[in-house]
Amino acid sequence: MDMSYKTTSYTHKSIESYWQNVWAQEQSSHNRVYKGKKYILDMFPYPSGAGLHVGHPRGYIGTDVLSRYYRSCGYEVLHPIGWDSFGLPAENYAIKTGVHPALSTKENIENYRRQLKMIGLSYDWKNEFATSDPSYYKWTQWMFGLLYKKGLAYRKSAKVNWCPGCQTVLANEQVKEGKCERSNDIVEQKKLEQWFFKITDYAERLLNDLDELDWPESIRQAQKNWIGKSIGHEIEFESHAGSITVFTTRLETLFGVTYLVLAPEHSLVEELTAETSKESVNKYREYVKKRTDLQRQEDQEKKTGVFLGSYAIHPLTKNKIPIWISDYVLQDYGTGAVMAVPAHDERDYFFASTFSLPIQEVIDGVEKLPRIGEGTMIHSDFVNGLSCKEAREKIALRCNAKSKVIYRLRDWLVSRQRYWGCPIPIMYDERGNIHLVPESDLPVVLPNDVDFKPTGESPLKRSSTFHTILEKKGWYRESDTMDTFVCSSWYFLRFVDPHNVTAPFNKDKVNAWLPVDVYVGGAEHAVLHLLFSRFFTKVLYDYGYISFKEPFLKLRNQGLIIAEDGRKMSKSHGNVVNPDEVVNEVGADTFRVYEMFMGPFEDAMPWSTKNIIGSRRFIEKVWKVLVQTPSSKTAPHVKTTIHKTIQKVTNDIENFQFNTAISALMICTNEIARTSGIEVEDKMIMCQLLYPFAPHVSSEIWKLLGMTENIAYASWPRPDAEYLQESTVTIAIQVNGKTKGTVTIAKDATQEDAVEEAQKFLGKKPINYRSIVFVPHRIINFII
């Protein structure tokens, strides 16, 4: 390898090209004794046809800074990259252009890979894979098989969100204001035979184990809300059609019940509907069929519903109370029936207000309805004057109410009626019985003879080759493919052992590297991806495949980079900034430094073409100070600044405070520039501190300083304690115990020195005092 390259001026193109070639040729392993491991991971990127814009790499640069830092600290670092390459965008592109998804995806990956290498990201490229590779999705199918064999994968008819434009099922999160987020078509409700994963079996563990994780509180709270644990009671209301079971978390408000509300789908609705109400009830039920569960829950104040024309008997007062149906009650949450207490529940209050139903207060202290909080019971017969807790216990005994815990979490619907996804490894015999494809026959390979045109059923149904199964007459394969979230729910395990052909991963290797030490990605994945990955991890733990219960110990979210016009970067807005252009103009190191310096890592920040020039000037100043300025003895005050900068940069990198780390480097560089120069040893330290942020120019300067070993394998500098000691202290000046101000004195100042400085502060005329109380480093108190 030619290492004779020399330069005296900072030319980013030649320097960055040179070092990227060096890194590409280097051996991936080195004879080093590691002090531990660090697994640092980015959330799986989807390689879209548009390539990267400048907002995408912010998280990638952050993890690269961290990875380079930990390698310098002596850790063995796993920092892999791969591609979440199945999914709807590639298939929609195929439908539009006729280009096969496999071809367009391959081209997109090549472009993404080129761009990431252009930025100088130190990924373990040998571990790279894509979820659309049969060598990967073979093991995704194995995961499905494991869940099926353990009773955690099942098929049933279910109401789903259906996009007539995309001709596929949508998750709730893909529906925005009743429309498909991709096609903007109005979403319909449809019943289909679908495959589900039984994530609800893990609800309690998924909830409790959140407390063990170093995650942003907003993300943990989002998962808690999604799981939605409710502790309450079930109670029976009698009607002419039989008992109506109601779930409530506020049993103490039973005397405030003025009506019941059932889900329109409730099994007793038809029996409970009076002849005079049938027309309006049927019409309303048809209306509800077109609405998604999210739509039914969105608007709290605008309530709709219909009176069934029948009544239930209150279990305590024996009064008749009307029974209504409304779409704000969901059949698959609780029992599909609620006891309405409009004085003490927001949804019930708005419903009662809309239909002029009675509102009965049963908790005192109400200033504004509805009163949601605790208080003392009123208008409640034998529990009057009791606290809510006491009333709850007494009413439960009187009514024989059963304690009950329910969750908002629903089982994970994984079927998709699309082509470009992982085939579900299920086949059906001539009678329609389900059979799991044996592991020896995996992978079930995605066929190429497919018409992509949406028809409402999976394109795989129309493949002539796909359904040829072991020459068994009448047998056929499952035609739906899996939700792409299935593919990304275990990829972090495969990265450890990506070339294994006999198993999804080697158990010993996975247990040595996992859990992931630091995971970085967008906050938009707060629920689904993170929840599903945690579910897969717990299943694999339960059945002995791994020794850990959580996949990601530490999670950090990078903030968005928005366009200069204040909007999200989008081709449709015409405000996208291409990193290719930025790197060509000012260099990859400048781009990296700017993205880390522009603000706190987790905050959204606007891109500024003007401000990035400041980062370029900083690198040019570093070059001038460390390369073009002759070495000479470092001034003592500069030495102190350098060692304080070591401490600052070290702490800031570990705490994701990259912007303040760069700020400290800028301050230190400016101080060095104001002096006659620094010695080679200190130039090396500055070079190392800059290296995680700007690896190309740092590597070049390191070589020009005469170092033969790659800077990546030089030990991270440690601050010398001698230079961290403060030479001065600030003490309070008091007269008869009252503070008059402060004064800065030498750290080793005597009492006499302190008196002299204090006298200067207090005035020209010396103060007359009877005695002095001097506490070194804290106060000097004159007693008059």
C-alpha positions, -999 to 999 in steps of 0.1 A, spaced: 0 0 0 14 34 -10 16 55 22 38 82 6 10 106 -1 19 142 11 0 175 10 7 209 24 -28 224 18 -62 212 29 -79 198 -2 -108 177 10 -114 157 -23 -80 142 -25 -76 136 12 -110 120 16 -107 98 -15 -72 86 -3 -84 76 32 -115 59 20 -94 38 -2 -71 30 27 -100 20 49 -114 -2 22 -81 -21 19 -74 -25 56 -78 -58 73 -109 -60 95 -91 -76 124 -61 -64 144 -39 -80 170 -54 -61 199 -63 -70 235 -99 -57 240 -112 -45 273 -148 -53 263 -174 -52 236 -197 -25 223 -225 -33 199 -236 0 183 -265 -1 159 -285 21 136 -322 14 129 -324 -6 97 -327 18 67 -351 13 38 -332 20 5 -356 42 -14 -351 52 -50 -345 89 -40 -313 81 -21 -302 99 10 -309 136 17 -289 155 43 -314 147 70 -309 109 68 -273 106 79 -275 125 112 -281 94 132 -256 74 112 -229 100 118 -237 100 156 -232 62 158 -201 65 138 -187 91 162 -195 67 190 -180 37 173 -147 54 164 -145 67 200 -150 33 216 -125 16 193 -100 42 204 -109 34 240 -99 -2 234 -133 -18 229 -141 -44 202 -169 -27 184 -196 -42 162 -211 -15 140 -230 -32 111 -253 -20 84 -279 -37 63 -311 -30 44 -348 -33 52 -354 -40 16 -389 -56 14 -420 -34 14 -447 -15 -4 -426 13 -20 -406 -10 -42 -437 -29 -53 -456 4 -61 -426 15 -81 -427 -18 -100 -464 -14 -107 -458 22 -120 -427 15 -141 -426 -22 -148 -392 -25 -132 -390 -57 -110 -386 -48 -73 -355 -70 -70 -338 -49 -96 -348 -15 -83 -340 -25 -48 -305 -37 -58 -298 -4 -76 -311 16 -46 -289 -3 -22 -258 3 -44 -266 40 -43 -271 41 -5 -239 21 0 -220 46 -21 -234 76 -2 -227 61 32 -191 53 22 -187 88 8 -195 102 43 -168 80 58 -190 58 80 -170 30 95 -195 2 92 -186 -35 93 -194 -40 57 -186 -77 59 -217 -81 80 -240 -65 54 -272 -82 42 -307 -73 29 -340 -87 42 -350 -95 6 -320 -120 3 -333 -156 4 -304 -164 28 -319 -139 52 -356 -145 48 -352 -182 51 -346 -175 88 -375 -150 89 -396 -180 78 -380 -201 105 -390 -175 131 -426 -177 118 -424 -215 122 -411 -212 157 -440 -190 167 -465 -213 150 -452 -244 167 -453 -226 201 -490 -216 196 -480 -179 190 -490 -177 153 -526 -183 143 -550 -176 115 -585 -161 119 -611 -140 101 -607 -104 113 -618 -69 104 -589 -51 88 -581 -17 74 -583 -21 36 -568 4 11 -587 1 -22 -559 19 -40 -530 -2 -27 -552 -33 -25 -538 -44 8 -543 -45 45 -529 -15 65 -518 -12 100 -536 14 122 -505 36 120 -507 37 82 -541 53 84 -541 91 87 -575 108 91 -593 79 76 -570 77 45 -541 56 34 -509 75 42 -494 64 9 -522 66 -17 -545 90 1 -575 67 -6 -603 64 19 -597 33 40 -624 7 42 -631 -20 68 -630 -55 54 -631 -90 69 -603 -114 57 -586 -145 68 -554 -132 83 -523 -144 102 -516 -130 136 -488 -132 162 -499 -136 198 -480 -106 212 -508 -101 238 -494 -131 257 -464 -109 265 -482 -77 274 -473 -77 311 -437 -85 305 -434 -59 277 -448 -34 301 -428 -42 332 -394 -46 315 -395 -11 302 -383 1 336 -349 -17 330 -341 2 298 -321 34 293 -346 48 268 -361 83 264 -390 87 287 -413 97 258 -406 64 240 -412 43 272 -444 62 278 -456 57 242 -451 19 247 -469 19 280 -498 37 264 -499 14 235 -499 -17 258 -526 1 278 -529 -18 310 -562 -12 329 -570 -27 364 -606 -28 372 -637 -50 377 -663 -69 357 -699 -64 368 -732 -77 355 -763 -57 344 -794 -78 337 -816 -73 306 -844 -92 289 -817 -106 265 -795 -119 294 -766 -105 314 -745 -77 300 -710 -79 313 -693 -45 318 -657 -37 325 -649 -6 346 -618 9 363 -641 31 384 -665 7 402 -669 33 430 -690 54 405 -716 27 401 -744 49 416 -736 75 389 -744 52 360 -773 67 339 -771 45 308 -751 16 292 -732 18 259 -725 -13 238 -702 -16 208 -723 -18 176 -708 -52 170 -718 -66 204 -735 -100 202 -766 -89 222 -774 -59 200 -799 -76 178 -818 -92 207 -818 -59 226 -830 -38 197 -867 -29 200 -888 -31 168 -891 7 168 -853 11 168 -843 -15 142 -841 8 112 -819 34 129 -798 7 146 -791 -11 113 -783 21 95 -759 31 123 -742 -3 123 -736 0 85 -720 34 91 -697 21 117 -685 -8 95 -668 18 73 -649 34 101 -615 23 114 -608 18 151 -586 49 151 -613 70 136 -637 57 163 -614 68 190 -601 101 176 -627 127 183 -636 128 220 -663 156 218 -683 145 187 -702 114 198 -726 95 177 -749 67 187 -784 51 187 -808 41 215 -817 4 212 -851 10 227 -845 -14 256 -832 -12 292 -810 -29 317 -815 -32 355 -790 -13 377 -774 -40 400 -778 -19 432 -807 6 427 -827 -18 405 -836 12 384 -841 8 346 -813 24 326 -813 29 288 -790 9 265 -773 26 236 -748 17 210 -719 40 200 -688 36 179 -666 49 207 -670 15 224 -648 -12 207 -659 -48 208 -623 -61 212 -615 -39 242 -628 -50 276 -662 -66 271 -675 -44 244 -698 -27 269 -694 2 293 -714 16 321 -717 53 314 -709 77 343 -711 111 325 -703 131 356 -669 114 360 -658 103 325 -650 125 295 -663 103 268 -695 96 287 -699 133 295 -698 144 258 -721 115 248 -746 124 275 -744 161 265 -750 153 229 -781 132 236 -794 151 267 -790 121 290 -790 124 328 -757 133 346 -755 122 382 -726 134 404 -713 108 429 -680 123 439 -679 157 458 -658 187 451 -668 190 415 -661 224 401 -663 216 365 -677 184 349 -666 159 343 -647 153 376 -621 127 368 -601 126 400 -606 111 435 -627 125 463 -654 116 488 -685 97 478 -719 115 476 -754 104 464 -742 68 467 -763 52 495 -742 30 517 -708 43 506 -716 80 512 -687 98 529 -662 71 520 -631 76 499 -631 63 464 -609 34 473 -631 24 503 -662 27 482 -647 6 455 -640 -23 479 -675 -22 495 -693 -20 462 -672 -49 448 -683 -71 478 -720 -61 475 -722 -67 438 -698 -97 437 -677 -79 411 -647 -97 397 -613 -82 396 -600 -80 361 -569 -67 342 -572 -59 305 -548 -45 279 -553 -22 250 -526 -41 231 -539 -63 203 -524 -93 185 -500 -84 157 -516 -88 122 -488 -99 99 -506 -108 67 -501 -86 36 -517 -91 2 -486 -79 -16 -458 -95 -36 -426 -79 -24 -423 -94 10 -413 -126 28 -435 -155 19 -454 -171 48 -441 -207 51 -476 -223 53 -493 -247 28 -529 -260 27 -540 -295 17 -570 -302 -5 -593 -299 25 -579 -265 36 -560 -279 66 -529 -259 76 -494 -274 73 -461 -257 83 -434 -259 56 -406 -281 71 -374 -264 79 -356 -286 54 -377 -270 26 -369 -234 35 -367 -209 21 -400 -207 4 -386 -186 -24 -404 -156 -38 -413 -164 -75 -405 -142 -104 -435 -150 -126 -458 -125 -110 -481 -98 -123 -478 -69 -99 -511 -53 -108 -533 -50 -76 -565 -71 -76 -574 -74 -40 -556 -106 -34 -520 -115 -32 -501 -115 -65 -486 -148 -55 -520 -165 -61 -514 -159 -98 -479 -174 -99 -479 -207 -118 -447 -219 -102 -453 -209 -66 -480 -235 -58 -462 -266 -71 -457 -284 -38 -441 -318 -36 -464 -330 -64 -493 -332 -39 -525 -328 -58 -548 -300 -46 -522 -285 -22 -514 -249 -24 -492 -223 -6 -502 -194 16 -502 -164 -9 -500 -136 16 -466 -122 25 -454 -110 59 -455 -75 73 -420 -60 68 -419 -54 105 -414 -92 109 -382 -90 89 -368 -61 110 -379 -77 144 -348 -99 146 -322 -85 122 -300 -73 151 -294 -110 159 -284 -119 124 -257 -91 122 -236 -111 147 -236 -142 125 -247 -131 90 -233 -159 69 -246 -188 90 -263 -213 66 -274 -239 93 -292 -216 118 -305 -180 121 -275 -173 144 -250 -190 166 -262 -190 202 -228 -184 217 -220 -155 194 -253 -138 200 -250 -142 237 -215 -127 236 -225 -96 216 -261 -89 226 -280 -70 239 -272 -40 217 -254 -15 238 -265 16 219 -294 18 194 -301 49 174 -330 58 152 -361 80 147 -387 85 173 -414 75 148 -405 39 156 -415 44 193 -441 17 193 -443 -9 165 -407 -18 155 -394 -15 191 -423 -34 205 -422 -62 180 -384 -66 184 -389 -68 222 -416 -95 216 -393 -116 193 -365 -113 219 -387 -126 247 -400 -155 227 -364 -166 218 -354 -162 254 -383 -183 266 -374 -212 243 -337 -211 251 -322 -196 220 -308 -166 237 -298 -156 273 -312 -120 274 -347 -106 276 -343 -72 260 -327 -64 227 -317 -28 231 -302 -15 264 -298 21 255 -319 39 229 -314 74 215 -334 93 189 -318 117 165 -338 149 157 -350 156 122 -332 180 99 -358 201 82 -354 222 51 -343 258 51 -380 268 44 -391 252 77 -408 222 61 -399 185 60 -375 178 32 -395 163 3 -391 160 -35 -427 173 -39 -417 204 -19 -385 209 -40 -365 215 -8 -343 184 -7 -306 189 -2 -285 161 -17 -254 151 4 -235 143 -28 -235 180 -36 -226 191 -1 -197 166 2 -184 176 -32 -185 213 -23 -172 214 13 -161 178 21 -174 148 41 -156 160 73 -173 194 71 -206 177 65 -201 154 95 -190 182 118 -218 204 108 -245 178 114 -232 171 149 -226 208 157 -259 223 145 -277 215 178 -285 189 204 -286 155 188 -322 147 197 -336 181 186 -351 190 152 -329 215 134 -331 235 102 -305 230 75 -285 261 67 -262 263 36 -248 295 51 -239 280 85 -221 250 72 -194 273 60 -185 278 97 -177 241 100 -155 242 69 -136 272 84 -131 253 116 -115 224 98 -93 248 78 -82 264 111 -74 230 126 -53 222 95 -34 255 98 -28 251 135 -17 214 134 0 212 100 11 246 88 22 260 122 57 249 133 58 229 165 70 246 196 66 244 234 30 246 245 21 275 267 10 264 302 -25 279 299 -29 262 265 -19 229 281 -46 234 307 -72 241 280 -62 210 260 -65 187 290 -98 202 300 -109 197 264 -100 160 266 -122 156 296 -151 176 280 -150 158 246 -148 124 263 -178 130 285 -198 147 258 -194 119 233 -205 93 258 -236 114 266 -245 122 230 -237 158 235 -218 160 202 -225 197 196 -209 208 228 -179 185 222 -173 202 189 -178 236 205 -150 227 231 -127 217 202 -134 250 184 -126 270 216 -94 251 222 -83 255 185 -89 292 187 -68 295 219 -40 275 203 -41 298 172 -36 329 194 -3 315 207 30 309 190 23 271 186 21 238 203 43 208 206 38 176 185 24 157 215 -4 182 219 -10 183 182 -15 145 184 -40 149 212 -60 175 192 -59 152 162 -73 123 182 -101 144 198 -112 155 163 -109 121 147 -144 106 156 -161 137 140 -137 143 111 -118 111 104 -104 119 70 -86 151 79 -75 137 113 -60 106 97 -41 128 72 -28 151 99 -18 121 121 3 107 92 18 141 84 29 143 121 50 112 115 28 85 129 30 52 111 1 35 129 -34 43 118 -50 68 142 -80 45 146 -58 22 167 -41 48 188 -53 49 225 -78 76 233 -60 104 253 -66 108 290 -65 142 308 -36 148 331 -51 156 366 -24 182 371 -39 204 344 -75 199 356 -69 216 389 -83 251 391 -57 277 402 -82 301 416 -113 299 438 -142 323 444 -150 331 480 -179 351 496 -171 383 515 -192 388 546 -195 416 573 -211 403 605 -224 373 586 -241 393 558 -227 386 523 -215 418 505 -201 401 474 -175 376 461 -139 378 451 -116 355 432 -83 346 448 -55 321 443 -65 286 454 -36 285 479 -41 320 492 -34 327 529 -58 345 552 -36 376 548 -40 374 510 -78 370 513 -80 400 537 -61 421 512 -83 412 483 -115 417 504 -103 451 516 -99 461 479 -134 450 472 -150 467 502 -136 501 495 -106 525 497 -108 529 535 -96 499 554 -124 482 574 -120 481 612 -128 447 626 -125 429 659 -119 394 644 -120 374 612 -135 341 603 -117 327 573 -128 294 557 -104 285 529 -121 282 494 -154 294 508 -158 327 529 -141 355 547 -163 371 574 -153 404 591 -167 407 627 -170 444 635 
